[in-house]
Amino acid sequence: NIELEDISAPSASVIARAIKARYLGKFDCLYCATGVTHYVCLALQKLKLSEDIVCIGYENPKANAQYIENGRIRLLSVSNAFEMGRCAARTALDALLLQKKPENETIYIPSTIFENK
């Protein structure tokens, strides 16, 4: 796992430098939990690393499309932003208008797993 917390503005170049300095040749898969999986894929491309190295990511912006097509992105966990917003609005309205709180303080909205075979 490449730590991006210390990178203020992640870019493919910055990620490529981190991969080269810390991890080159020591992995066959990268997991990106920050939603910038396409930057990680571009970094691997810039480093001319094996196409056998796959990425697992979170969210699916349009920039992922070419990496899904070429097989670099193998798996994505994609949240349902519409359902999260609907649930938040419903919970807020119930609390304000009906003085009704949810049974649990934590509400789970499932993500969809996209597997690129």
C-alpha positions, 0 to 999 in steps of 0.5 A: 500500500502506497501511503498518500497521506503525506502527499498534499496534491497527488499526481501520477508523477508524485506517485511514480516517484514514491513507487520507484523510491519505496516499492519498485519490483516488490509487488504485483498488485496495488490497492488505492483507497483514495479514489485516484486509482487512475493516477496510480495506473498512470504512474505504473505506465510512466515507470514502464512496469509490467502490465501484469501489475494490477490495481484495486481501487475505490470509486470509479471516475471517468478517468478510470475507463482506459485502465478498465479497458486495458485490464490494469484496473481489476477490481473497484469498490464503488459507493452509491452516492445517490443512495447516501444522499437520499438516506441522509436527507430522509434521516434529517427530515425525519429528525426535523419534522417527526422528531424521529431518530434512526434506530442505529446511529450508524447507517450502512449504504452498501457499495457495489463491487466491480470486477474486471475479468 
